Amino acid sequence: MSLLEQVARVFAPEGPLARVLPYFRSRCGQMEMASAVAHAIDEPTRLVVEAGTGIGKTFAYLVPALLSGRRVVVSTATKALQDQLHGRDLPLLQQALALPLRVALLKGRSSYLCRHRLDLARRGEIAHPADLERDLARIGQWAQATQTGDLAQMPDLDEHSPALPLVTSTRDNCLGADCPRFHDCHVYQARREALAADVLVISHHLFFADLDLRESGMARLVPGAGVVIFDEAHQLAETAAQFQGTQFGSRQLLDLAQDLHGAGLRWAPGLADWQGLRDGLRQAARTLCLLTADAGEGEGEGGLVRRSWLGPAPDGVDAPSWAEVLHVTVCALRAALTALDGLAALGPDLQQLHQRSVDLLQLLAHFAEPVEAGSVRWLEQTPTGHLRMVDSPLVVAAALRTLWPGRPVQQGAWEDDDDGNEAQVADALSWVFTSATLGDDATLGWFTQACGLEDARILRVPSPFDYARQAALYVPPQLPAPTDPDHSEQVAQWVGEAVSRLGGRTLVLTTSLRALKVIAAVLRQRFAPGSGVEVLVQGQAPRRQIMERFRQHSGAGDCAAGRVLVGSASFWEGFDVPGDALQLLVIDRLRFPSPGDPLMRARSERLALQGRSAFRELALPAAAVALKQGAGRLIRHEGDRGVLVVADTRLASRGYGKRLLRALPPMRRLLTQQEFEASLDALTRISTTDCPWT
């Protein structure tokens, strides 16, 4: 039986999936995608699939991949989807298909507890604040029972806890085989399982980190595969650019300072002024951040501030002051290196700190040189005040194009794994790239051109949802233009009226943290505790806690009968709220890339030199993809009903609005405030299984 015939049997109305899943029903779009994946595996070839929401794309690519008998690697952009694939989807398919496959989940280092660093953090050589000590104690207790060391499995641990850098390793500070806890290291345990797996689930970051390690001659993290599938592939080019570029950050200096102080006191007390060396590195990092913090406004999204860096110093930064701060930083690193020169042999921590100091000095030397042709440089500040110097290639398509050839499997080729054991290597034959949003044209050029996949087979499978019946779109004409200083406040006032009418069940997506703060403040003032509506805001608690709280739609007897969530960048995708917990989705404005962003500016100038339009080829497609991603939060199931509001009059008034509207699902248009209010009233009267709008 051919692979295509096997796939058709699995998705048949009376097939294995129907017997295992009571809610399963055969879908034409799902079968179309599964057949295309089967062909891509048989041929082999590169396949790009834009699969609309509700297609069931996960099963559509997993079923043919699992049935192929080849080693499969599935790469995703988020840890949440990694956990879903490994913990839910793959076990279910193994049961349905009766396949005795070894499945492994491999995340990046920062996801796993490092027992050695936990030991160091809890030894008491360095005093910690009380809240940090509490987190370390909780992690220590959890460490005694965990089998995987995956910190995502630790309940109620804030993903921004300051304890996490102390109990996880990085590529810089990992001691490898010299670590005293190497025999029970969670990272290497996960890698060993990955090498032995038939199906491996990883992240895009890990995929490119693996390539980087291979090029440096170190052991590879990800085993060879016959089929590689990228889900959430719309983030692929951006992730690749991070790994092909160069970065130096204040966080690296602070981590070095912390580790240097602890290791020095442990291995060589009294042989160097470890506290002075730590304070020197900390002061250098602090001075770097303060100097750039006073440089004025920059451009960024999601709290990041980016400043162009075309000359000897970043824009807005005094060049002599910048040179002086870099000199101070170099001196602090050289002082650490001098202290370590004669002591590195005393312990593996000191030897590794010596190499880290050398590496950071080399990075600073890189950023002291002019930017190379074909790259763009900028200074980036995070919402937490840390600084990063970044060099990034303008285009990654050429480099990526070399990664996707359908080369034959190298039977009998072997290489050493991390433990010195031999593992078989196979170049990937078939490549599948999929997402719900990959572009706004038939060729999916926004994605394929950026990833060097112009010659790939393209398939677009529309969503099976009846959007004309399930959803409506409204662009409020009475709201000011998004350039108006009062736009966010007036949007918040308008949303408050809608939330009162609907009784909650509202998600507000903003394009900036500034807008998020304004809208959240207005809504919190209007809906105080006891008002019947609970206002949830990104940042007030761990993201997963906020999402779960919002999904818990309350009944009429609950004191909080409804909820409204205000979120920014991280809530635009990967947030699934099926059912009536979400029936009103508000997007505050169209999400165009900032023209002042250094990378966007450099790419625009490159296109202009070629006589091409940066707006049409870069900004507009990016805005369309972002709009599709955000709008995709509303309808997640055949029974869902809701209204999408785009609080940006440009969508209705500008010529390019038509292109953006075509990128959205075919929702029913609401033209007046009265029609909008009537739709909200209908939602308050009906269940999510019956809607009398049509």
N, C-alpha and C positions, 0 to 999 in steps of 0.2 A: 504494500500500500504506500503510495507516494505521501510526502509530507503534506501536500495540499489536501489530499483525501483524508488524512488523519485529522487535520485541523477542522475540516468541514464536519467530520463526525463528532468532534468535541463540542462544537457550537450548535449542533442540531437541536431541535426542540425536545427530543427525547434522549439527548446525549449525556455524557458524564457530568457536565456542569449542571444540567437541569436536574439530575438525580441528587446532586450534593447541595445545590443552592435552591431553596424553595422560592426565592424571589427572582431567579434567573429567567430571562426570556430572550429568544433569539433576536438579534438586531442586525439589520442589513449593513449598517455602517461598520459595526464591529467586525463582521465577517469579511467585509471588503478590506479593512485594514489588516486583519489577520492573514488573509490570502496574500496581500502585498508583502508582508513580512516573510511569509513562507517562500515566496518567489525570490526575495532578496537573499535568503539563506541558501536556496538551491543554486542560484546563478553563478557566483555570488556577486553582489553589487552594493551600492550605497543608496539608501532609501530615506527620504525626508517626508514625514507625515504630519500634517496639521490636523489634529483630531479634535473636533468640537466637543464641548462639555457634554457629558452623558453618553459618549460613544462606548465607554468601557475600554479605553486604550491600553490600560495596564494588562488586562487579560488578552487583548488583541496582540500584544507583542510577546507576552510571556508564554502563551500556549504553543505557538510554532517554535519558539526558541527552546523550550523544554523538550519538545518532541523531536527536535533535530538530532539529539544525541551528542551535540557538541558542547564544549565548555562555553558557558555564557557569563558575560560580565554586564551588569546593569548599573549605569551611573546616573545619579540624580543630583539636583541642585540643593536639596534641603535634607536635613536630618530627619524631619518629620516623614517625608516620603520614603526614605531609607528604612525607617522603623516600620512603616506600614507594609512595605514590600516583604521585609524579612519576617515580621511578626504576624501578618494576616494573610496577604495575598499568596505568597509562595507556599506556605503550609496548606492552604486550602486547595491549591492546584495540585500539589503533590498527592493529596488525598483523592481528589477527583480523578486524576490521571493514573493513579497507582504507580507513581514513578519513585523509585528508591534513590533519590538524588541527595548528594551532600550540599547543603546550602550554608553559606557563610555571609556574615555582615562585617564589613571593614570600614571603620571611620578614621578620621584624622587623629593625630596624637592628642590634640586638645580635648577630645571626647572621652579619653580614658584616664582613670586614676593612675598616677605614678606612685607606687608604694614607697619608693626611695625618697621622693620629694615630700611625701606626706610625713615620713619619719623625720626628715630634717625640719619641716615646719613645726612639728610638735615637740621637738627636743627642748625648746625653751631657751635656746641661745640668743634668740632675738625676740623682744617683747612685741606682742600684737594687741590691737584694740580688742575690747571685750566682745563686740559683735563678730569680729573675725575669729576669735578664739572659739566662740560658740559654733560657728560654721565648721571649723577644723575638727572640733569634737564630734559633731554630727557625722562628718565625712569619715572620721576614724572609726566610729561605731559601725557605719554602713560598710566600710571596707572589710570588716571581719566576716561578712556574710556574702558579699557579692561574688559571683562566679566570673562575670565578664569585665567588671571594672568600668562599664559604660555609665558615665555620670548622668545620662539622660534618664536612667532607671531609678535615680535617687529622688524620692518624692519631695516636692516643695523646695528644691534647691534652686535659688535664683540664678538664672544663666549669667547674670552680671555680678555675682558674688566675688568680692576681692580675694576669696580663698582659692578660687579656681586656678589662677596662675601659679599658686604655691604648690598645688597638688597635681599638676599636669606637666608633661614635658613638652619641649619644642625640639625641632631639628637641631637647634643650637646647643641646648643644654642636656640632651640625652647622652648618657654615658655608654649606651650600647652594651656590649658584652662585658665591659668593665664594671657595670653597675652591680652593687651587692645584692640587689633584688632581681637580677636578670632572670633567674630561674622561675620566678612567679610573676614576671612582667605581663601585664594585661595587653599591652600593645603588641608584643612579640607573640603572645598566645593567639591573638586575633589574626596576625599575619600567617602563622603556621596553619591555622584553620583555613585561611583564604587560599593558600597554596594547594591545599588538598581538596578544595571544593569543586563541585561540578557547576554550581551557580554561585556567583559572587555579587553582592550588592555593595557599591562604593559611591563616592561623591565625585562631582566634576573636579573639585579641588584636589582630591586624592589622585585622580587619573593624571592630572598634569604634574603633580608632585612626583609621581612615579616616573614619568618621562624625564623630569629634571634629574632624578637620582640616577637613572640609567645612563644619562649623558655624562654624569660625573664619575662613572665607573663603579658606583655603589650598587648593592643588591637591590633588585627591583621589588616593589611592594605588591604589585598586581600581577598575578600569573597570566601567561598567554591565554588567548581565548579564540574560539572559532566564530563567536557572535558577540558583538559589542553593541549595546543599546543605550542611547542617551535619552532619558526622559527629562522633562523640563529643559529641553535643549536650547530654548531661547536665551539662556544665560551662558551658553558655551563660549562664545567669542570673548565676552567680558572676563570670564574666568581665565581663559588662555592668556589674555593680555597681562593679567596680574603675574603669571608665572614666567612670561617672556620678558618682563620688565625687571627693574632693579628698585629696591626700597631700603630706606634707612629710617628708623623711627626712634623717638624719645623713649618709647616703651622698652626697646632693646637695651638702652642705656640703664634704665631703672632696674630691669631684670638682672643685668650684669652686676650692678651695684649690690643688689640684694644677695645674689648668689656668691659674689666675691667675699662679702663680709662674713656670711655663714661658713663658707668653706675655709676661709682663712683662719677663723677662730677655731675651727674643728681640726684642721690638719697642721697649721703652723702658727699657733698662738704666740704672740710676742716677737715673731720674726718679721713683721711688717705692720705698718699703721693701717690695719684693715678698716677701722672706722673712718679714718681720714680719707682713704681711697674711695670708700663708699660715698662719703659726703661730697667728694670732688665730682664723682660721676653724677650724683643726684643734682648737684648745683648746675652742672653743664646742661643736663636735660631741662631743668627748670628755666634756665636762662634762655635756651633755645625757644621754649614755648612762650615765655613772656615777651620776648622780642617780636615774635610773629603775631602774638595776640594783639599787640598795639599797632599792627600794620593796617588796620582798617577793615572794611567789609570785603569779603570774597564771595565767590560763587560756589554753590553746592546744593546737595539734596540729601534729605534724611539726616540733617544735622552736620554733614561734612562741609567744610569750607575749603575751597580750592583756590589757590592763587597761582597765576602764571609765573613762569621762571624762565625768562628769555636771556637775561644777562648774568652777571656775576652773583646777583642776589635775587630772591623772589620779588615780585612786584610789591611795592609799598614798604619794602624793608631797606633801611639804610645800608648801602654796600659795605662801608668800613666797619659798621657795627656787626654786620653779618660775618665778615671775615674774622673779626675779633672773637666772636662767639664760637665759630668753628675751630679757631686756634685753641681756645680754652678747652673745647671738647677733645681735640686731639691730644692736648697735654694731659688731660685726665686719663685718657685711654693708655697713653704711653707710660704714665706713672704706674698704672695697674700692671702693664706688661713688664715693666722693669722689676716690680716686686715679685712677679710670678716667674721670671726667668730662671732663678736658681732654686725655685721651690716646686716646680711642676711635677717633679718625680716623687714628691711625698704622697700624692694621692691622685686618683683619677679625676676628681672634681677640679683640682688645681690645673691639671694638664689640659682639661677641656676648656677651662676659663682662659687659659693662655691662648688657645686657638680662637676662641670667641673674640678676644681682644684684637687679635691680628685681623680677623674677618671684618670687624667693625671699622678698624682703621682703613682697610682697603675700600670699604664702602664710602667712607668720608672722602677718600682720595678721588673716588669716581665722581662724586657730586661736586668736587672742587674743579673738575674739568668741564669744558663746554659740552653741551648736549650733542649727541651724535646725530648725524643726518638720518632721517626716517623715524626719529623718536621725538617725543614731547615730554617736557619736564614741568613738574609743578610741586607746590608745597601744599600739604593737606593737613587740616586740623580736624580731629574727631570731636564729637559732642562732649567727651570726657576731658577735653583739653590737651590730649596728646598730639604729637606732631609726626608727620611722615614726609620724607622726601621721596618723590616717585619719578622714575623714568619709565615710560611706557612706549612700546612701538605704536606707530600710527595705524598700521594695518597688520593683522595677524593671519590673513587669509592664505598667503603664500606658505607660511610655516605650517598651518593646519592642513593644507592640501597634501603635504607629504605624509601625513599621518593616516590618511584614509584609503590607501591603495588596497585593492583586493588581492594581495599576494597569497600564493599557496602556502598551506601549512608546512612548516619545516619539520617533517617527521624525523625523530631521532635527535633533535637538537636539545641540548640540556644546558643548564647553568646552575650555579650554587644559590641556595636560598640563604636566609639569615643565619641558619644553624650549620651551614656547611654541607647540607644535604642537597642532592641534585634534584632539580625539578624540570619537567619537560616544558619547552617553550614552543608556542605556536603563534605565528603572526595572524592577526585577525583577518578573517575572510569577508565577513558581512558586517555592515555598519547600518544601524537604524537610528534616526534622529527624530524625535517626536515631541510635541507640545500642543497645548490648546491654542497657542498664539505664536506664529512664526513669521507673520507678515500681513500685508493688506493687498497683495496682488496675486495673480495666478501662479507666478513663478516663485513666490515667497523670497523675492530677491533680498529683502532686508536681512534674512537669516543666511541664505545660501551664499551670497556674495561675501559676507563677513567671515564665513567659515570655510571658504574654498570649496564649496559643494555645488558649483554651477552646473556640473554634468551629472548630478545625482538624479535619480528618479523622484518625481514630486507627486504626492498624493494629498488632496485636501478632502477630508470627510466631514460634512456638515453635522452639526448637533441634531439629534433626533427629537429635541424638545419642540413643542408647538409654541414658539415664542409669541406669536400673534395672539394666542389665547392666554398664555401664562404670564406675560410681562408687558409692561408699557414703559415708554420713554417720555420724559418731560424735561424741557429746557426752559426754566422760568424767565420770561422776558422782562419782568419787573426788577430783577436783580442788577446791580451795577456791573460794569465791565471788570474783569479780573485785575486790571491795572489800577482800579480805584482803591485808594488807601483804606476805605471802609468796607471793601468787598467781604473779607472774612467775617467781620462782625455782623453784616447784614445777612450773609448766608446763615450764620448761626441763629439769628432771630427768626429767619424764615424756617429753618429746620425745626426750631423749637415749636412753632405752630403746628408743623406736620407731625412731630412726635406726640404732641398733646392729642391730636386728632386720632392718631393710630394707636396710641397707648404703648409706645416703645417700638421694639422690633426693627430698629434702625441702625445701620452702619454708615458712618461718615468717613470717607477716605480723603485725606488731604495730600497736597503735593509738597508741603513743607512743614517743618516743625513749628515755624512761626505761626502758620495758619492753624495748626493743630492746637496750639496754646490758646489762641484767641477764641476759637470755636468751642473748645472744651470749657474755658472759663465762663462764657456766656451760658452754655447749657447747664453747667453746674449751678450757676446762680439761679437759673430758672427752675431747675428740678432739684431742689434741696432734699435731703433725706426725709422720707415720709411723704413725698409728693406723689408717689405711685410710679415713678420712673427712676431707674438707677442709671447713672451716667458712668460708664467705664472709659478710661483714657489710657492709651498706650504709655507705658512707663510707670504706671502706678503700682504694678505688680509684674511678676514674670509673664511673658507673652502667652505661654500655654495656659496659665491660670486665667488670664483675661478671656482668652478664647473659650475655654470651658464654661466660665461663668456666663458669657453671652449666649452660648448654645443652650443653657438651661432655661428655656422659656418657661415662665411661671404661669400658673393658672389664675383665674379671675379672683380667687380668694387670697392670693399672696399679697403681702403689703407692698411688694415691688412687682407690680403686674406687668411691667415691661422694662426693657433695657435698651439703651443707646450706647454704641461704642464709637469712639473717635480714635482713628488710627492713621498712621502715615505709611511710609515706604514698605515696612515689613508686613503690612496687612493687605497689600494690593494683590498678593498671590499666595497660594498655599494655605488659604483660610477657607475651610469648607463648612457651611452652615445650612444643611438641608432642613426642610420643614418650615414651620411658621415662626421660628425665632428670628428670622430675617425676612422682612417683606418690603422694606424701603431702604434703598442704597443711594447715598448721595455722594457724588464726586465733586469736590469744590471747584476744580478748574481742569482744563486740558493739561496733560503732563508733557509739555514740550521740553526737550533738553535745554538747559540754560545756555544761551549763546556766549556767555562769558566763561563757561567752563573751559579750562585750558585744552583738554582733549578734544572737545567739540569744536573749539575755535580752530585748532590746528587742522583737524580733518576738513573743516569748512574751507579753510584757505587752500588746502590741497585740491579740493574739488573745483574751487574757483579758478585756480591756475589751469585746470583742464577744461575750463569753459562750461562747467556743470553747476547745477543748482544744489547747494547744500540743504536748502529748506525742503525741496522736493525729494531729495535722495537720502537725507539723513534725519532731519527734524520731523517731517511729517510722518514717515513710516514708523519712527520711534514713538511718536505720540499715538498713532493708531494702535500699535501693539500694546502700549500701556493702557489705553482706554479699554481695549478688549480684555486685558488681564483684570482690570478693576471691575468691569461690568460682569465678568464671569463669576463673581462672588454671589450674585443674586439668585440665579436659578441653578440648582444642583440636582434636581430630581423631577421626575415627570409630574409629581403632585405639587411642586412649589408654585407659588404665585407672588408677584411683587412688582414694584415700580422702581425704575432707575431714573434718578435725577442727575443731570449734569448741569451744575450751577455756573455755567460759562456760556454767555450769549454768543460767543464766537462760533460755537457749533452750529447755530442756526443762521447767523448773519454773514459769515465769511464764506467765500467761494470754496475754500479747502474743507469747509465743514461737511460738504457732501461726500468727500472721500472718507472722512472719519466716520460719518454715519453709515457708509457702506461696510465699514469694518465691523460694525456692531451686529448682533443677531437681529433678525427681522421683527423687532418689537412693534407693538401698536403705538402710534404717536399721539400724545396728549398735547393739545394746542393752547388750552386756556387753564387758568387757575381753577376754574369751576370743574373742568373735566378731571383735573388732578385730585381735587378734594373728593369728588364723587368716587374715584378709584380707591382712595384711602377708606372711604366709608364702606365700600363694597368689601374690602379686605377685613374690616372689623366685624362684618356680619356673617362671613362664610368660613368654612374650614378650608384647609389647603387641598382638599380633594375635589372641590367643586367651585367653580368660579363663573358667575353669570355675566361677565363682562361682554361676552360676544353673543 
